[in-house]
Amino acid sequence: MIELTKLDQSSILVNLEAIKYVESMPDTLILFLNGDSVIVKESLDEIEEKWLNSKAKVLESLNNSDEL
């Protein structure tokens, strides 16, 4: 999950597995597999960076658990 900011400044945690697509219009729209959507302040690049960091943390934790 990644933390994003809605336009009203509230923070939300977004489940990456539930995202259908992300679109810049100029605000950033996230459409979920269930049809829900949310507009966030972060750009496509910022969301991609957070997504990559999240996946890297998961892979790192899996790698660390293999070493035990």
C-alpha positions, 0 to 999 in steps of 0.5 A: 500500500502507498500513502497518497493525498486527496485534494482536500489534504486528507491522507489515504492508503491505496492498495496497489493490487486494486488499481485498474489505471492511473490517469493525469487529467491534469489532476491525477485520477486513480480508477480501481477495479471495483469501479471506484475512483479518487483524485489525488494531488501526487503526479503520475511520476510521484505515484510511480516512485512510491509504487516502485519503493513499495515493491522494493521493500516487499522484495527486500523483506522476502530476501531477508526472510530467506536468509533466516 
